[in-house]
Structure formats: C-alpha cells, structure tokens
Amino acid sequence: MTLIGKIFTVLILIMSLVFMTVAMMVYATHKNWRDVVKGDGAGSQGMEATITEQKANASALQDEIETLKTKLEQERAARVYALAALQARTKLQDAELQRLDQENERLVKSEADMKILLELSETNSKNLKQEVAQLRGDIKTAQADRDNSFGEVVLLTDKLQQYKVEQDRLKEREQQLVSTTARMQRVLTAHGMDQYTPVDGIPPQLEAVVTAVNDNNMVEISVGADDGIRRGNTLDVFRGDTYLGRITIKETAPDRAVGEIVRDFRRGLIKKGDYVSTKL
C-alpha cells in the first residue's frame, strides 16, 4: 500500500471516529435534553463535560490531521523529487534507447551484409566442395596411376635385375664356353680333327656293361638311345685291363642297345658283365 493510501485510510479512521463521536454526542445530548425536560439538573453538567471531552478529542484529531498533512507534504516533496529523478532517468533511457535503435539499425544492416557474404560463402563452399570432389577423384586416379606405374617399375626393376643376373650368368657361361671351346679345339687338334670333321658315326663318350650275349655274336648293353647311342656306333669291350673286342650297334631302345661283335677285332670271349666304353 502506498503512502497516500495509508493517509486516506487514517483519514477515514479519523472521520469514522469523528462521526462516532458526533453520534455519541447527539445521543448524549438527546438523553441530556430529555433529562433537562424532565427537570434533571445533573444533565447540564454531564453535557458540558461531554462537550469539553469532545473538544479535547477534536483538538487531538486536528493535531493528528496537521501531522498527517505535514507528512503528506513531505511525501509529496519526496514524490516530486523521485518524479524528477525518474524523468532524468527517462531522458537518459530515451537517449540510450535512441543509441540502441541506431546500433540496432547498424546491426540490421550488418546482418544483411553478413547474409550476402554468407550466401557468397555458401556458393564458394559449394564450388570448393565440387572442386575438392573433383580433385579427390583426380588424386585417386593419380594414385592408381602411380600405383600402376610403381608396380610396373617394380616389375621392370625385377626383370632388369633378372636380366642382369641372367647377363652375368651368360657372361660366366660364355667364359666357360670359350674355355671349353679352347679345350675342345686342343683335343680335336691332338686327334687330327677340326670343326668340319664328320662325327655322325662317333658315339658319345659313355661307360656301360654287357647285359646279355647270344650264340649269334649279338651283345646287349645297358645304354640306349636316351644316352646318345645310334645305329652304326662302335664300342670297345674290356674285362679289367684286357681288351676283348669291338661291337657295332645294330638296334637301339631308350635304355639299351644291341650290337654285333666285329670278328676282325675279337681278342677274347665276351661275357655278361664285361665293361663297354667309347673312345675317340
């Protein structure tokens, strides 16, 4: 409740007391007047006492009213001061509101500019995303090409290494062949032969044993076509250091051959288990 409301409440209370007092005075006066009409002398003195009392009450109420008026004036002055302060604050707030309006307008304009920039940024972002996607595809393609190229390089490197190893082996083989050719040339020269001497009838150098002998001067030996034996080849037969004769190959199989004993070279009886060899 405000101060003015409190003042009005007090005034109402005071007026109520005044009216109650007046009513009591009227009632008392009515009673006193009736006593006066009846000729009661004491009623006059009772009325004067009541009037005196009511005057004292009225004076006290008047003093209280003056006090309340003084308080009301003080409250009014305080209200005026508070109102002036409120008006000053209102002016300050108006100025602040105006400043805030200007700031709001600036922010709205800035927001519009930011929206434009945001739209441009979104457009640039979309373009960049497309470029990034394209670049990622290009990178994947480049990586695949690089991997393929790397695989090819590794494969070519392996092949080159193999070729180098093969080249070294061939060089070593060439040196071996050169050495072998030189040795063979010396052997051919020692036996009165050269590279043009026919050798189709000469059997390869080998060692075998006689596996069977029949009565028709036919001998079976333990080597055959797989070992290089051909029809017409001649082989010498030994038993230890004893020369027994020579055979001429008539038939060949993959793992054996059959030869006929040459009578002109026969030096002994050929038996199963005798040693057979070829010589230049």
Backbone as CSV, one residue per row, in Angstrom:
resi,resn,N_x,N_y,N_z,CA_x,CA_y,CA_z,C_x,C_y,C_z
1,MET,0.851,-1.190,0.000,0.000,0.000,0.000,0.891,1.246,0.000
2,THR,0.545,2.235,-0.823,1.335,3.463,-0.916,1.033,4.370,0.275
3,LEU,1.857,5.420,0.366,1.685,6.378,1.466,0.356,7.121,1.387
4,ILE,-0.049,7.488,0.172,-1.338,8.206,0.009,-2.488,7.316,0.447
5,GLY,-2.406,6.036,0.119,-3.457,5.106,0.548,-3.515,5.001,2.058
6,LYS,-2.275,4.982,2.653,-2.243,4.930,4.118,-2.877,6.204,4.704
7,ILE,-2.573,7.373,4.087,-3.142,8.647,4.581,-4.656,8.631,4.487
8,PHE,-5.144,8.175,3.345,-6.598,8.110,3.195,-7.205,7.148,4.202
9,THR,-6.525,6.067,4.475,-7.051,5.116,5.476,-7.124,5.760,6.859
10,VAL,-6.065,6.496,7.218,-6.063,7.184,8.513,-7.175,8.236,8.573
11,LEU,-7.318,8.972,7.441,-8.392,9.997,7.403,-9.761,9.362,7.569
12,ILE,-9.931,8.213,6.874,-11.224,7.525,7.018,-11.433,7.102,8.462
13,LEU,-10.339,6.603,9.102,-10.455,6.200,10.502,-10.809,7.397,11.394
14,ILE,-10.128,8.507,11.096,-10.399,9.716,11.906,-11.831,10.205,11.714
15,MET,-12.261,10.225,10.458,-13.637,10.684,10.193,-14.645,9.740,10.832
16,SER,-14.288,8.442,10.796,-15.191,7.489,11.456,-15.291,7.786,12.945
17,LEU,-14.127,8.080,13.566,-14.144,8.422,14.988,-14.943,9.717,15.232
18,VAL,-14.732,10.679,14.285,-15.471,11.961,14.444,-16.960,11.732,14.370
19,PHE,-17.367,10.961,13.348,-18.811,10.709,13.199,-19.352,9.909,14.381
20,MET,-18.510,8.946,14.847,-18.957,8.188,16.009,-19.095,9.096,17.227
21,THR,-18.104,10.014,17.331,-18.177,10.952,18.465,-19.397,11.856,18.364
22,VAL,-19.610,12.323,17.115,-20.799,13.195,16.921,-22.057,12.427,17.245
23,ALA,-22.119,11.157,16.808,-23.301,10.341,17.097,-23.477,10.153,18.588
24,MET,-22.337,9.942,19.275,-22.422,9.786,20.726,-22.864,11.084,21.378
25,MET,-22.325,12.189,20.827,-22.732,13.494,21.379,-24.205,13.725,21.150
26,VAL,-24.679,13.374,19.939,-26.110,13.556,19.668,-26.930,12.701,20.606
27,TYR,-26.416,11.440,20.752,-27.151,10.554,21.629,-27.125,11.062,23.061
28,ALA,-25.918,11.520,23.466,-25.806,12.040,24.839,-26.652,13.295,25.008
29,THR,-26.592,14.149,23.962,-27.391,15.392,24.038,-28.870,15.067,24.099
30,HIS,-29.263,14.059,23.320,-30.677,13.682,23.337,-31.102,13.219,24.724
31,LYS,-30.190,12.412,25.306,-30.513,11.935,26.635,-30.515,13.095,27.643
32,ASN,-29.493,13.972,27.504,-29.416,15.104,28.436,-30.607,16.031,28.272
33,TRP,-30.961,16.252,27.011,-32.135,17.102,26.795,-33.380,16.479,27.366
34,ARG,-33.510,15.230,27.307,-34.681,14.591,27.914,-34.658,14.735,29.416
35,ASP,-33.378,14.605,29.954,-33.283,14.814,31.399,-33.593,16.248,31.767
36,VAL,-33.137,17.154,30.855,-33.427,18.581,31.133,-34.922,18.823,31.106
37,VAL,-35.611,18.225,30.119,-37.064,18.387,30.025,-37.725,17.837,31.277
38,LYS,-37.113,16.731,31.770,-37.671,16.141,32.975,-37.306,16.940,34.207
39,GLY,-36.401,17.894,34.032,-36.063,18.737,35.181,-34.896,18.215,35.953
40,ASP,-34.006,17.371,35.314,-32.835,16.814,35.989,-31.706,17.806,35.851
41,GLY,-31.156,18.431,36.882,-30.106,19.446,36.849,-28.751,18.860,36.563
42,ALA,-28.526,17.620,36.921,-27.212,16.997,36.711,-26.920,16.770,35.253
43,GLY,-27.958,16.742,34.392,-27.758,16.508,32.971,-27.021,17.639,32.324
44,SER,-27.174,18.877,32.790,-26.492,20.036,32.222,-25.012,19.932,32.461
45,GLN,-24.640,19.521,33.663,-23.203,19.364,33.963,-22.597,18.201,33.155
46,GLY,-23.322,17.121,32.963,-22.809,15.979,32.181,-22.603,16.368,30.731
47,MET,-23.487,17.242,30.195,-23.354,17.672,28.808,-22.126,18.535,28.617
48,GLU,-21.850,19.423,29.548,-20.677,20.277,29.447,-19.402,19.447,29.494
49,ALA,-19.418,18.434,30.377,-18.227,17.567,30.448,-18.019,16.838,29.143
50,THR,-19.117,16.384,28.546,-19.015,15.669,27.266,-18.515,16.589,26.185
51,ILE,-19.031,17.845,26.178,-18.584,18.798,25.148,-17.103,19.072,25.305
52,THR,-16.679,19.254,26.562,-15.262,19.528,26.818,-14.397,18.352,26.341
53,GLU,-14.905,17.165,26.646,-14.150,15.973,26.222,-14.085,15.863,24.709
54,GLN,-15.246,16.191,24.072,-15.269,16.095,22.599,-14.377,17.145,21.973
55,LYS,-14.316,18.324,22.595,-13.424,19.369,22.074,-11.964,18.919,22.179
56,ALA,-11.660,18.309,23.342,-10.292,17.819,23.511,-9.979,16.766,22.450
57,ASN,-10.955,15.869,22.211,-10.751,14.849,21.176,-10.610,15.469,19.799
58,ALA,-11.463,16.496,19.540,-11.388,17.170,18.242,-10.055,17.867,18.062
59,SER,-9.544,18.494,19.181,-8.236,19.154,19.119,-7.130,18.144,18.848
60,ALA,-7.234,16.985,19.525,-6.227,15.939,19.280,-6.291,15.433,17.850
61,LEU,-7.532,15.286,17.355,-7.679,14.845,15.968,-7.169,15.888,14.995
62,GLN,-7.386,17.165,15.350,-6.874,18.243,14.488,-5.354,18.219,14.439
63,ASP,-4.760,18.011,15.624,-3.288,17.916,15.657,-2.787,16.727,14.810
64,GLU,-3.540,15.660,14.965,-3.132,14.474,14.170,-3.283,14.728,12.681
65,ILE,-4.372,15.476,12.327,-4.573,15.823,10.912,-3.445,16.710,10.419
66,GLU,-3.004,17.691,11.256,-1.898,18.570,10.864,-0.613,17.759,10.667
67,THR,-0.429,16.823,11.602,0.754,15.964,11.463,0.705,15.156,10.167
68,LEU,-0.477,14.638,9.880,-0.625,13.875,8.637,-0.455,14.758,7.420
69,LYS,-0.937,16.000,7.494,-0.738,16.932,6.371,0.744,17.205,6.145
70,THR,1.441,17.382,7.314,2.895,17.619,7.188,3.583,16.415,6.520
71,LYS,3.206,15.248,7.005,3.771,14.044,6.375,3.396,13.948,4.909
72,LEU,2.115,14.369,4.604,1.671,14.319,3.211,2.481,15.270,2.345
73,GLU,2.789,16.462,2.883,3.609,17.416,2.133,5.007,16.878,1.918
74,GLN,5.536,16.263,2.999,6.867,15.671,2.845,6.853,14.548,1.789
75,GLU,5.775,13.769,1.853,5.659,12.695,0.866,5.523,13.261,-0.538
76,ARG,4.770,14.343,-0.673,4.621,14.977,-1.987,5.971,15.494,-2.501
77,ALA,6.710,16.135,-1.566,8.034,16.646,-1.966,8.941,15.484,-2.396
78,ALA,8.883,14.388,-1.615,9.677,13.224,-1.979,9.236,12.655,-3.324
79,ARG,7.902,12.665,-3.526,7.384,12.185,-4.796,7.850,13.061,-5.945
80,VAL,7.819,14.403,-5.705,8.282,15.330,-6.751,9.748,15.073,-7.076
81,TYR,10.572,14.861,-6.025,11.999,14.602,-6.228,12.197,13.271,-6.973
82,ALA,11.404,12.274,-6.529,11.507,10.976,-7.190,11.047,11.061,-8.631
83,LEU,9.981,11.886,-8.847,9.490,12.052,-10.217,10.533,12.732,-11.094
84,ALA,11.202,13.776,-10.515,12.257,14.457,-11.271,13.395,13.478,-11.599
85,ALA,13.741,12.665,-10.572,14.785,11.680,-10.819,14.356,10.686,-11.887
86,LEU,13.078,10.278,-11.826,12.569,9.356,-12.827,12.562,9.983,-14.211
87,GLN,12.214,11.294,-14.267,12.234,11.972,-15.563,13.652,12.051,-16.123
88,ALA,14.603,12.352,-15.201,16.003,12.386,-15.652,16.430,11.008,-16.157
89,ARG,16.085,9.956,-15.391,16.422,8.603,-15.827,15.721,8.257,-17.131
90,THR,14.476,8.769,-17.266,13.736,8.522,-18.507,14.448,9.147,-19.697
91,LYS,14.945,10.409,-19.488,15.680,11.069,-20.576,16.935,10.272,-20.933
92,LEU,17.634,9.828,-19.859,18.828,9.028,-20.119,18.479,7.734,-20.856
93,GLN,17.376,7.109,-20.411,16.958,5.878,-21.067,16.509,6.122,-22.498
94,ASP,15.846,7.304,-22.713,15.468,7.647,-24.092,16.700,7.804,-24.970
95,ALA,17.690,8.517,-24.385,18.934,8.687,-25.154,19.582,7.316,-25.413
96,GLU,19.600,6.458,-24.369,20.171,5.122,-24.541,19.361,4.313,-25.538
97,LEU,18.017,4.478,-25.488,17.165,3.765,-26.430,17.430,4.217,-27.861
98,GLN,17.603,5.562,-28.007,17.919,6.080,-29.342,19.252,5.510,-29.847
99,ARG,20.222,5.483,-28.909,21.518,4.914,-29.292,21.370,3.436,-29.663
100,LEU,20.558,2.711,-28.855,20.346,1.303,-29.145,19.618,1.098,-30.468
101,ASP,18.667,2.032,-30.772,17.992,1.960,-32.076,18.985,2.131,-33.219
102,GLN,19.869,3.111,-33.054,20.889,3.322,-34.081,21.794,2.093,-34.199
103,GLU,22.162,1.563,-33.012,23.001,0.367,-33.030,22.262,-0.804,-33.669
104,ASN,20.936,-0.889,-33.382,20.123,-1.943,-33.970,20.064,-1.803,-35.488
105,GLU,19.863,-0.531,-35.950,19.850,-0.311,-37.392,21.177,-0.720,-38.016
106,ARG,22.273,-0.341,-37.319,23.593,-0.717,-37.842,23.760,-2.238,-37.877
107,LEU,23.271,-2.896,-36.789,23.370,-4.355,-36.738,22.499,-5.021,-37.802
108,VAL,21.298,-4.423,-38.033,20.424,-4.973,-39.071,21.099,-4.866,-40.436
109,LYS,21.689,-3.696,-40.688,22.405,-3.507,-41.948,23.588,-4.470,-42.031
110,SER,24.298,-4.580,-40.891,25.425,-5.510,-40.868,24.953,-6.948,-41.080
111,GLU,23.781,-7.277,-40.489,23.237,-8.616,-40.681,22.902,-8.870,-42.137
112,ALA,22.325,-7.857,-42.807,22.025,-8.001,-44.229,23.313,-8.229,-45.017
113,ASP,24.340,-7.423,-44.678,25.631,-7.623,-45.362,26.187,-9.011,-45.077
114,MET,26.043,-9.446,-43.809,26.543,-10.769,-43.463,25.771,-11.868,-44.195
115,LYS,24.457,-11.660,-44.395,23.683,-12.640,-45.144,24.195,-12.742,-46.574
116,ILE,24.477,-11.557,-47.173,25.011,-11.568,-48.537,26.346,-12.288,-48.569
117,LEU,27.200,-11.939,-47.578,28.505,-12.609,-47.512,28.338,-14.110,-47.277
118,LEU,27.337,-14.476,-46.419,27.096,-15.886,-46.140,26.651,-16.627,-47.400
119,GLU,25.756,-15.972,-48.184,25.333,-16.586,-49.434,26.511,-16.771,-50.375
120,LEU,27.361,-15.717,-50.451,28.559,-15.838,-51.289,29.467,-16.953,-50.777
121,SER,29.594,-17.022,-49.429,30.437,-18.064,-48.850,29.875,-19.455,-49.140
122,GLU,28.525,-19.590,-49.041,27.912,-20.876,-49.333,28.131,-21.265,-50.792
123,THR,27.977,-20.248,-51.689,28.231,-20.522,-53.108,29.679,-20.958,-53.326
124,ASN,30.605,-20.200,-52.699,32.023,-20.557,-52.820,32.293,-21.929,-52.207
125,SER,31.581,-22.206,-51.073,31.774,-23.507,-50.426,31.310,-24.643,-51.330
126,LYS,30.144,-24.441,-52.004,29.670,-25.461,-52.929,30.665,-25.672,-54.070
127,ASN,31.149,-24.531,-54.605,32.128,-24.643,-55.689,33.388,-25.351,-55.213
128,LEU,33.832,-24.972,-53.986,35.030,-25.602,-53.449,34.809,-27.092,-53.194
129,LYS,33.597,-27.441,-52.714,33.296,-28.852,-52.491,33.367,-29.621,-53.802
130,GLN,32.782,-29.015,-54.868,32.846,-29.674,-56.166,34.287,-29.818,-56.630
131,GLU,35.070,-28.724,-56.445,36.476,-28.797,-56.833,37.224,-29.837,-56.007
132,VAL,36.901,-29.873,-54.688,37.562,-30.863,-53.826,37.194,-32.276,-54.253
133,ALA,35.888,-32.483,-54.574,35.472,-33.808,-55.033,36.197,-34.183,-56.323
134,GLN,36.280,-33.201,-57.246,36.992,-33.466,-58.490,38.470,-33.745,-58.235
135,LEU,39.051,-32.921,-57.331,40.469,-33.128,-57.007,40.684,-34.481,-56.334
136,ARG,39.744,-34.878,-55.462,39.866,-36.192,-54.836,39.827,-37.301,-55.878
137,GLY,38.889,-37.124,-56.858,38.859,-38.098,-57.936,40.157,-38.109,-58.723
138,ASP,40.665,-36.884,-59.016,41.947,-36.806,-59.739,43.067,-37.429,-58.923
139,ILE,43.030,-37.174,-57.591,44.071,-37.737,-56.726,43.985,-39.260,-56.719
140,LYS,42.747,-39.785,-56.615,42.591,-41.234,-56.640,43.103,-41.809,-57.960
141,THR,42.725,-41.105,-59.075,43.208,-41.570,-60.377,44.726,-41.518,-60.448
142,ALA,45.279,-40.365,-59.932,46.733,-40.221,-59.939,47.393,-41.280,-59.053
143,GLN,46.766,-41.544,-57.894,47.310,-42.581,-57.016,47.259,-43.952,-57.681
144,ALA,46.120,-44.218,-58.374,46.019,-45.501,-59.073,47.089,-45.587,-60.168
145,ASP,47.230,-44.461,-60.930,48.276,-44.450,-61.957,49.656,-44.611,-61.336
146,ARG,49.855,-43.912,-60.198,51.145,-44.028,-59.524,51.399,-45.457,-59.066
147,ASP,50.321,-46.087,-58.478,50.483,-47.466,-58.028,50.784,-48.389,-59.212
148,ASN,50.051,-48.144,-60.323,50.308,-48.969,-61.502,51.730,-48.746,-62.010
149,SER,52.119,-47.444,-62.059,53.478,-47.138,-62.511,54.508,-47.736,-61.574
150,PHE,54.211,-47.645,-60.254,55.141,-48.215,-59.281,55.247,-49.728,-59.457
151,GLY,54.050,-50.356,-59.687,54.072,-51.797,-59.924,54.868,-52.140,-61.176
152,GLU,54.644,-51.310,-62.233,55.401,-51.553,-63.456,56.890,-51.340,-63.219
153,VAL,57.216,-50.272,-62.450,58.628,-50.014,-62.155,59.235,-51.171,-61.375
154,VAL,58.463,-51.655,-60.364,58.960,-52.802,-59.579,59.146,-54.020,-60.474
155,LEU,58.123,-54.245,-61.358,58.212,-55.385,-62.268,59.404,-55.242,-63.201
156,LEU,59.550,-54.007,-63.761,60.678,-53.775,-64.660,62.003,-53.874,-63.915
157,THR,62.000,-53.385,-62.660,63.225,-53.498,-61.861,63.581,-54.952,-61.609
158,ASP,62.533,-55.741,-61.285,62.783,-57.175,-61.080,63.291,-57.819,-62.370
159,LYS,62.634,-57.453,-63.493,63.078,-58.024,-64.760,64.512,-57.584,-65.078
160,LEU,64.790,-56.271,-64.815,66.145,-55.782,-65.062,67.153,-56.519,-64.199
161,GLN,66.761,-56.741,-62.921,67.654,-57.485,-62.044,67.837,-58.913,-62.542
162,GLN,66.715,-59.502,-62.997,66.808,-60.849,-63.556,67.680,-60.860,-64.801
163,TYR,67.491,-59.812,-65.645,68.311,-59.728,-66.844,69.787,-59.564,-66.490
164,LYS,70.047,-58.755,-65.436,71.433,-58.576,-65.027,72.019,-59.898,-64.527
165,VAL,71.192,-60.607,-63.701,71.650,-61.904,-63.212,71.873,-62.854,-64.380
166,GLU,70.878,-62.832,-65.328,70.998,-63.691,-66.498,72.202,-63.288,-67.350
167,GLN,72.416,-61.964,-67.461,73.574,-61.477,-68.212,74.881,-61.942,-67.567
168,ASP,74.935,-61.806,-66.215,76.131,-62.277,-65.516,76.317,-63.784,-65.716
169,ARG,75.168,-64.502,-65.635,75.256,-65.956,-65.831,75.704,-66.286,-67.241
170,LEU,75.143,-65.539,-68.219,75.526,-65.787,-69.611,76.986,-65.424,-69.858
171,LYS,77.428,-64.310,-69.204,78.840,-63.959,-69.339,79.725,-65.062,-68.771
172,GLU,79.305,-65.560,-67.572,80.062,-66.650,-66.983,80.000,-67.889,-67.873
173,ARG,78.793,-68.145,-68.427,78.642,-69.288,-69.333,79.477,-69.089,-70.597
174,GLU,79.500,-67.821,-71.058,80.306,-67.524,-72.246,81.774,-67.820,-71.978
175,GLN,82.231,-67.378,-70.791,83.620,-67.656,-70.439,83.864,-69.161,-70.354
176,GLN,82.878,-69.887,-69.749,83.015,-71.334,-69.676,83.044,-71.961,-71.068
177,LEU,82.133,-71.450,-71.957,82.090,-71.991,-73.311,83.373,-71.677,-74.071
178,VAL,83.871,-70.441,-73.847,85.136,-70.092,-74.506,86.245,-71.021,-74.035
179,SER,86.295,-71.249,-72.722,87.305,-72.155,-72.180,87.104,-73.569,-72.692
180,THR,85.806,-74.022,-72.709,85.510,-75.367,-73.207,85.860,-75.496,-74.684
181,THR,85.517,-74.466,-75.452,85.835,-74.487,-76.884,87.337,-74.567,-77.111
182,ALA,88.076,-73.810,-76.295,89.539,-73.864,-76.425,90.054,-75.265,-76.119
183,ARG,89.505,-75.863,-75.028,89.945,-77.210,-74.675,89.550,-78.217,-75.754
184,MET,88.321,-78.069,-76.287,87.871,-78.972,-77.327,88.711,-78.801,-78.593
185,GLN,89.069,-77.544,-78.873,89.901,-77.298,-80.038,91.269,-77.986,-79.892
186,ARG,91.800,-77.930,-78.667,93.074,-78.605,-78.426,92.934,-80.120,-78.579
187,VAL,91.776,-80.661,-78.059,91.542,-82.105,-78.185,91.409,-82.500,-79.652
188,LEU,90.621,-81.728,-80.424,90.430,-82.027,-81.847,91.761,-81.977,-82.596
189,THR,92.557,-80.940,-82.243,93.863,-80.801,-82.902,94.763,-81.982,-82.558
190,ALA,94.675,-82.427,-81.284,95.507,-83.553,-80.865,95.118,-84.832,-81.573
191,HIS,93.834,-84.958,-81.970,93.375,-86.168,-82.649,93.289,-85.981,-84.153
192,GLY,93.879,-84.915,-84.667,93.897,-84.693,-86.119,92.548,-84.340,-86.674
193,MET,91.684,-83.685,-85.901,90.331,-83.321,-86.326,90.149,-81.812,-86.203
194,ASP,89.129,-81.331,-86.898,88.769,-79.915,-86.771,87.252,-79.817,-86.703
195,GLN,86.749,-78.578,-86.783,85.299,-78.366,-86.618,84.489,-78.879,-87.797
196,TYR,85.152,-79.195,-88.918,84.428,-79.669,-90.094,84.510,-81.177,-90.246
197,THR,85.206,-81.856,-89.334,85.318,-83.307,-89.408,83.970,-83.941,-89.101
198,PRO,83.425,-84.882,-89.955,82.118,-85.508,-89.667,82.197,-86.389,-88.433
199,VAL,81.169,-86.293,-87.589,81.148,-87.031,-86.315,79.844,-87.787,-86.117
200,ASP,79.052,-87.926,-87.185,77.744,-88.586,-87.024,77.915,-90.032,-86.586
201,GLY,79.012,-90.704,-87.043,79.188,-92.099,-86.684,79.907,-92.311,-85.379
202,ILE,80.345,-91.249,-84.729,81.095,-91.377,-83.486,80.123,-91.369,-82.314
203,PRO,80.103,-92.363,-81.470,79.185,-92.383,-80.318,79.685,-91.438,-79.224
204,PRO,78.789,-91.005,-78.350,79.216,-90.158,-77.233,80.035,-90.968,-76.247
205,GLN,80.855,-90.272,-75.517,81.662,-90.957,-74.509,80.762,-91.443,-73.381
206,LEU,80.814,-92.719,-73.125,79.990,-93.286,-72.067,80.616,-94.582,-71.595
207,GLU,80.092,-95.104,-70.519,80.526,-96.374,-69.955,79.302,-97.212,-69.680
208,ALA,79.362,-98.517,-70.041,78.233,-99.418,-69.863,78.762,-100.821,-69.586
209,VAL,77.828,-101.758,-69.420,78.191,-103.156,-69.189,77.385,-104.025,-70.137
210,VAL,77.906,-105.173,-70.385,77.205,-106.152,-71.212,76.149,-106.822,-70.355
211,THR,74.884,-106.791,-70.825,73.789,-107.378,-70.047,73.371,-108.740,-70.580
212,ALA,73.751,-109.076,-71.848,73.393,-110.390,-72.411,74.241,-110.667,-73.649
213,VAL,74.526,-111.971,-73.906,75.279,-112.409,-75.093,74.598,-113.665,-75.620
214,ASN,74.391,-113.747,-76.953,73.801,-114.963,-77.532,74.818,-115.652,-78.452
215,ASP,74.372,-116.701,-79.036,75.272,-117.505,-79.876,75.468,-116.923,-81.258
216,ASN,74.747,-115.899,-81.610,74.841,-115.300,-82.944,75.750,-114.080,-82.950
217,ASN,76.682,-114.024,-82.019,77.614,-112.893,-81.898,76.898,-111.556,-81.650
218,MET,75.727,-111.601,-81.022,74.975,-110.384,-80.696,75.111,-110.126,-79.198
219,VAL,75.339,-108.850,-78.877,75.579,-108.439,-77.489,74.588,-107.325,-77.117
220,GLU,74.007,-107.449,-75.921,73.107,-106.376,-75.407,73.853,-105.608,-74.326
221,ILE,73.790,-104.266,-74.399,74.472,-103.411,-73.417,73.453,-102.564,-72.665
222,SER,73.896,-101.912,-71.554,72.986,-101.229,-70.620,72.713,-99.756,-70.968
223,VAL,73.073,-99.274,-72.130,72.782,-97.901,-72.561,72.044,-97.963,-73.876
224,GLY,71.262,-96.866,-74.136,70.483,-96.856,-75.358,70.389,-95.492,-75.994
225,ALA,69.250,-95.308,-76.709,69.069,-94.063,-77.466,69.040,-92.831,-76.560
226,ASP,68.512,-92.972,-75.346,68.474,-91.827,-74.426,69.871,-91.393,-74.032
227,ASP,70.845,-92.261,-74.156,72.223,-91.920,-73.805,73.019,-91.455,-75.017
228,GLY,72.374,-91.386,-76.211,73.057,-90.902,-77.411,73.565,-91.989,-78.327
229,ILE,73.271,-93.230,-78.037,73.723,-94.335,-78.875,72.853,-94.397,-80.129
230,ARG,73.495,-94.543,-81.302,72.797,-94.644,-82.567,73.295,-95.884,-83.334
231,ARG,72.521,-96.293,-84.310,72.942,-97.397,-85.171,74.259,-97.047,-85.868
232,GLY,75.175,-98.014,-85.944,76.454,-97.816,-86.605,77.566,-97.403,-85.684
233,ASN,77.215,-96.958,-84.453,78.271,-96.617,-83.491,79.073,-97.871,-83.134
234,THR,80.393,-97.672,-82.892,81.265,-98.773,-82.481,81.702,-98.566,-81.056
235,LEU,81.732,-99.651,-80.273,82.102,-99.620,-78.873,83.133,-100.721,-78.609
236,ASP,84.053,-100.438,-77.690,85.080,-101.415,-77.328,84.699,-102.102,-76.028
237,VAL,85.038,-103.397,-75.921,84.673,-104.195,-74.762,85.959,-104.595,-74.037
238,PHE,85.918,-104.443,-72.674,87.074,-104.759,-71.845,86.625,-105.637,-70.688
239,ARG,87.553,-106.328,-70.114,87.361,-107.025,-68.842,88.583,-106.693,-68.004
240,GLY,88.396,-105.758,-67.131,89.547,-105.240,-66.410,90.400,-104.419,-67.363
241,ASP,91.688,-104.796,-67.492,92.572,-104.120,-68.434,92.729,-104.890,-69.746
242,THR,91.951,-105.977,-69.890,92.083,-106.823,-71.078,91.090,-106.389,-72.132
243,TYR,91.611,-106.142,-73.333,90.753,-105.767,-74.466,90.178,-107.032,-75.074
244,LEU,88.796,-107.072,-75.192,88.145,-108.270,-75.697,87.666,-108.134,-77.130
245,GLY,87.429,-106.896,-77.585,86.987,-106.743,-78.962,86.116,-105.497,-79.120
246,ARG,85.459,-105.479,-80.342,84.647,-104.307,-80.690,83.293,-104.778,-81.193
247,ILE,82.251,-103.943,-80.876,80.909,-104.255,-81.343,80.378,-103.080,-82.144
248,THR,79.481,-103.392,-83.100,78.810,-102.361,-83.898,77.326,-102.379,-83.554
249,ILE,76.774,-101.243,-83.215,75.366,-101.152,-82.786,74.460,-101.382,-83.972
250,LYS,73.490,-102.318,-83.790,72.532,-102.642,-84.832,71.113,-102.155,-84.495
251,GLU,70.723,-102.268,-83.228,69.390,-101.836,-82.784,69.533,-101.034,-81.489
252,THR,68.627,-100.053,-81.310,68.648,-99.233,-80.082,67.254,-99.153,-79.478
253,ALA,67.200,-99.098,-78.204,65.980,-98.807,-77.417,66.317,-97.641,-76.474
254,PRO,65.323,-97.065,-75.796,65.629,-95.908,-74.931,66.681,-96.217,-73.878
255,ASP,66.672,-97.448,-73.294,67.578,-97.725,-72.190,68.534,-98.893,-72.472
256,ARG,68.572,-99.389,-73.690,69.502,-100.480,-74.025,69.758,-100.455,-75.531
257,ALA,70.755,-101.206,-75.919,71.096,-101.307,-77.340,71.667,-102.707,-77.612
258,VAL,71.572,-103.140,-78.881,72.074,-104.459,-79.305,73.132,-104.244,-80.397
259,GLY,74.314,-104.846,-80.178,75.392,-104.713,-81.150,75.939,-106.062,-81.605
260,GLU,76.587,-106.059,-82.738,77.172,-107.267,-83.295,78.683,-107.231,-83.092
261,ILE,79.264,-108.365,-82.674,80.709,-108.451,-82.433,81.441,-108.443,-83.786
262,VAL,82.406,-107.521,-83.907,83.221,-107.436,-85.132,84.324,-108.495,-85.047
263,ARG,84.291,-109.389,-85.993,85.189,-110.518,-85.921,86.654,-110.089,-86.030
264,ASP,86.957,-109.091,-86.823,88.350,-108.704,-87.046,88.970,-108.128,-85.779
265,PHE,88.164,-107.607,-84.846,88.700,-107.003,-83.617,88.522,-107.915,-82.402
266,ARG,88.065,-109.111,-82.617,87.796,-110.001,-81.493,89.107,-110.514,-80.926
267,ARG,89.297,-110.344,-79.582,90.513,-110.783,-78.912,90.219,-111.726,-77.749
268,GLY,88.946,-111.948,-77.497,88.595,-112.849,-76.410,87.094,-113.087,-76.392
269,LEU,86.667,-113.991,-75.472,85.242,-114.325,-75.364,84.535,-113.263,-74.532
270,ILE,83.551,-112.606,-75.139,82.781,-111.560,-74.444,81.681,-112.217,-73.627
271,LYS,81.571,-111.805,-72.331,80.564,-112.364,-71.427,79.741,-111.247,-70.787
272,LYS,78.644,-111.709,-70.152,77.779,-110.780,-69.411,78.565,-110.155,-68.267
273,GLY,78.482,-108.827,-68.149,79.175,-108.109,-67.094,80.462,-107.461,-67.543
274,ASP,80.894,-107.711,-68.797,82.093,-107.059,-69.295,81.856,-105.565,-69.451
275,TYR,82.940,-104.820,-69.429,82.903,-103.364,-69.457,82.921,-102.879,-70.889
276,VAL,82.013,-101.889,-71.215,81.892,-101.355,-72.565,82.115,-99.849,-72.482
277,SER,82.939,-99.297,-73.429,83.193,-97.859,-73.448,83.458,-97.409,-74.863
278,THR,83.390,-96.101,-75.061,83.679,-95.497,-76.360,84.937,-94.697,-76.229
279,LYS,85.705,-94.614,-77.304,86.935,-93.834,-77.305,87.038,-93.127,-78.633
280,LEU,87.625,-91.915,-78.600,87.847,-91.177,-79.831,88.939,-91.853,-80.630
